[in-house]
């Protein structure tokens, strides 16, 4: 169970952990890294593997509802709209696939009308990685309503377009509003701990391994290889899901190693107190092409159908984000090796902070040069030196 007493049903993490450990040759590579570190004083490598789980649902219960509107025209084409917003994550593509699958027609015959409150009102935010789930189910609900009306005509004619034309001539309604409310969820803090309920419909699971190399003299870091294993159930669209995993992982390691905010304080006399210095791409650094792993491998878990979501899939988007911190922990292992060469004990405790920027990597290595400056800086800085 989780710390909030929700049972993690059919949790695949243990299986995923062992599968990833074997597929990425963790033990062999760890031994090779130790040998590399013994032979190199100013370049160090590290490797780390970690799991993650992400609860799917809005924790505000009322937000777990969705609407959709589906029209069928006499030429056999379908017009679809729902309350979700497309922002490059492939939501509309997935919903169009659900419609095409429901009616047994090509995706080319499904047309999406852009989201608007004049067609689907009171939409919940497109957030929490739950949109494919709730809008997919609302759309499927609308399709099933129409299919139940079309069934006699489909049985008679066998062809979708002929059935639609016959239904129209018979004055059958070829439009439906679909609705979905996620069942079985809700959490009440006022109740005893074992009676509070279930905040999430299910969890999306993942595991990642990353190997990094740092330059001890500059703090520069590059990710040599990342292996990601993600459980997305029976994926609605594997190409989209793999892209989402790659993007979330990239955003995650950017958050953990690059994206630092600097605010004016007594340590920075040239910046007014309370002023944000990192307000644009010149000072606030997000991952670029050179920051992505040299070798990046994404695998989707097989045989892990999820009965709690549309077509046994699992949500993707935010769930892989935390896996990006595998690069952070790998960098910490590399720093530990550098510190050992500088005279620190193998198991000496030291602190590194997020984001683990090149400045922080350099200072954390704690050699004779960096130690001369560390006393002039404060934790969780240094970030910019005065």
N, C-alpha and C positions, 0 to 999 in steps of 0.2 A: 504493500500500500504506500501511497504518497504521504507526505507529512500532514496533508489535510484529509487523510483517511479515505482517499479514493482508491479503489482496487484497480491495479494495472492489469486488465484482463488480457490473457494470451500475449504477454509481453515478450517480444522477440529479441530483446537487447543482449541477453547472454549468448544466444546463437549468433547474432550479428557481430558481437565483440570477437568471438573466436574465428568466425569466417574472415573478418577483416585482418585480424592478427596474422592468419595464415596467408591470405591472398597478397598482402603487402610485404611479406617476408620480414616482419618486424624484428624477429630475433637475429636473423642474419645481418640485416642492415644496422642494427644497434651495435653489434660486434664490430662491423666495418667502421662505424662512426667513432667508436672508442679508439680503434687503431689510427684512424685519421687524426684524431685529436692528440694522440701521443706524438705524432710526427710533425705537427704544425703548431707553432706558438701563437701566431697572429691571425690565423683563420680557424674557427671552431664550428663544429656541427652539432646538432641535437635532433632528437626525434621524440615525438609524443603521440599518444593515441588517447582519445576520449570519446565517451558516449553522450547522447542528449535525448531528451524527450520534451515534447511540446504539446500542451493541452489545447484541444480544438473546441472552441465555442467562445462567445462573449460571456464574461462572468456577470455582466448585467443581463439577467434572464430575458427581459423584454426585447432585447435587441436580436435575439435568435429567431427571427421571422423574416420571411422573404416572399415577394410576389413576382409573377411573370405573366405575360400576355402572349398568346399564340393565335395566329390567324392562318387558315389554309385558304388558298385561292383556287379558282376552277382550273387553272393550268397546272395544278399540282405543286406550286411553290408555296413556301411557308414563310411568313413574316413573324419574327420573334423580337420581343424586348423583355427586359427584366430590370430589377433595381440595382444591379451591380455596375460598377464603373471599370472600364478597361483602362489600364495604365501601363500596358506592355507586358502584363503577366500572363496573357493568353486566356483570360476568363471567357471572352466572347467566343473564342474558338472552341473551347471545351463545351460551352452551352450549346453551340450549333451542332457539335458532334452528338450531344445527348438527344437533340431533336431529330437529327438524321437517323440515329439508331432507333429511336422510338417508332418512327414511321417507316423505317426501312427504305429511305430515299437517299440519293447522293447529297453530300454537303453543299454542292453547287446549287441545289434547289432550296437551300435555307438562307434567307436574307435577314440580317440583323439591323434593326432600327436603333439608333443611339439612345442610350438611357435618358429618360426624362420623367419628371413628376406628372406630366400630363397623361402618361400611359400607365406607369406603375408608381403610385403615391406611397409616401411614408416609408421609403426604403431605409434599411439599416446601413451603416457605413460599410464600405468595401474595405474591411480590415480583419484582423485576427486570423488571417489565412482561411477563413471559413466561407468565403463567397462562392467557390465552386460547389461546396456542399449544399448551402441553403438555397442558392439560386438555381443550382442544378436540380434539386428536388422540387422546387416550385415549378420549374419548367416541365419536369417530367409529370408532375401532377396535372398540368394543363394539357399535355399531350395525351395522357391516359384518358382524360375526360372526352377528348375528341375521338380517340381511338375506340372508346366504348360505343360512341354513336356511329362510327364508321364500320364497325365490325360486320354487320349484316351485308353491307355493300362489298367489303373486302372478301368475304366468303363467297359472294356471288360472282364477282368479276376477277378477283385475284390480282388485279393491277391497281396500284395506288391512284393514278390519275383518273382511270375510269371509275373507280369507286368514289372519288371526290366529286366528279361530275354527276354521277348518279345520285349521290347524297344531296347535292345542291338542287338538282331538279326535283328531288323529293322534299325540298324545304327543310333540310337538316342543318342545324347550327354547326358551322365550321370554325367557330372561334371559342376560346376558353381562357378564363383567368385562373391561373394556378396559384396556390398558396402553400407555404410550408412553415411549420413551427417545430424547432428541434425538440423531440420528446425526451422525457426522463432526466432533465437537468434542472439545476437550481441549488442554491447554497444559502443557508440561513445561519448567520453567525450567532444568533441568540439561542440556538438549540444546543443540547449537549453534543460533544465532539463526534460521537458515533451516530448522531441523528441529523447532522447538518445537511446532508444531501450530496449531490454530485455536480461539481462546477463545470466539468468538461464532458463532452459527448464521447471522446476517445482521445488517444495520444498518437502523435506521429513520432517515430523513433529514428535515430541515426547514429552513426559512429564515423570518426575520421582519424586519419593518421597523417602527420605532416613531418617532413624533414627539412631543416633550414640550415643555412650557413651564414655566419656572421663574420664581419671584419672587426677584429678586436681593436684596431687602431682608430677606426672611424665610426664604428657602431652600425655600419651599413649591413642590411640583412636581405637575403633573397630566399625564397621558398623553392627548394629543389624538387620536391615531389609531395603531392597530396593525394591520398586515397580516401574516397568518401563512399560509404555504404548507407543507403537511405531506404527506409520502408515507406513506400507510398501506396501500399495495398495493390489492387488491380488498377494500375495507372490509367487515367482517362486519356492521356496523351503523353507517352514517354519522352518524346522530343521536348515538349514544353517543360515537363517536370525536371528533366536533366538540366535544362537551361536555368530554371528557377533555383535548383540546387547549386549550380556553379555561381550564380549571381549572389545568392544569400551567403555562401561560403566566402566569396570575395568581399562582400560588405562586412562580414564578420571579422575577417583578419584585418581589414582596414580599420575597423573600430578598435581592435585590440592592439594594433601596432603602429598606426599612422595618425588617426584623426584626433588631434589634440586641440582643445580650446584653451586659449590664453586670455586671462582677464587681468585688468590693471589692479595692482596691489602694491604694497610697500616694497616688494622685491624688485619691481620694475618701475624705477623712478621716471622713466621716459613715457609711461602710459598712465593716463588718468585713472584713478580708482573706479572700478565698476565698468570700465570700457572694454568691450570685447575686441581684441586685436585680430583674431582669426576669423575675419568676416568674408573672405573670398578665396578663390583657388590659389592666390599667391601666398597665402599664409596657412590656410586650412587644407591639409593634404588628404585626398582620397586615393584609393588604389588606381594605378595606371597600368598600362600594358606590361611594363617592366616589373611590376610588383606581383603579377599573377604567377602561380606555380609554373616552373619550367615543365614539369610533368604532372598533369592533373587527370585523375581517373575517377569516374563516377559510375557506381553500380547500383541498380535497383534490386531490392530484395525480392526473391521469387516466393511463391506459395504463401502469401500473407494477406489473404482477402480480409477486408474490413466490413463487417455486416452493418456498421453504424453510419455509413455514408453512401453517397450516390454511386451505384454500380461497383460497390465494394472497394472504392478507392480510399486514399487518405489525402488530407490537405497537404499542400506544400507552399513554400513562400518564405515565411518566417522560421519554420522549424530548423532548417540547416544553419541558421545564422550563427548560433553558438559554436558550431563545429569549427569556425574560423579561428577560435582561440587555440586550436591545436598548434598553430604557428607560434602563438605567444609562449605556450609551455615548452615547445621545442627550442625556442630561443633562450628560454630560461635554463634549459639543460646545457646549451652551448655556453652560456655565460658562466655556469658553474664550472665547466671545464677550464675556461680562461682564468677564473678566480683561483682554481687549484694550481695552475701554473704560476700564478702570482704569489703563492705561499699560503693560500687559505686551505683549511682542512676539507677533506672530501665531503663531510656531512655538515659543514658550517652553515648556519642559517643566514639567509640574506633575503631582502625584500626587493621586488621589482613591481612597478605600478603600471596599470593600463592608462593610456596607450604606451606600449613599449617602443618608443621612438628611437631613432639612432642615437640621440643624445643620451637617453636613459640606458641604452645598451652599453654605450661607451663608458659611462660612469659606473655602471654596475660591475664591469669587469675588474675594477678596483686594483689596477696595477700601480706601479710606482708613480707614473705620470698622472693618472686620473685622480689618485688619492690626494694629490696636492691641491686640487680644486674642490673636492667633494665637501670639505668643511665650510665652504662659502655658499653652499646651496642647501635648499630645504626639501624635505619630502612633502607631497608626492612629486615635486619638481626635483631635479632640474629639467627644464624643457627648453627654455631660451636662457642663455647665460648672460649675466650683467657684468 
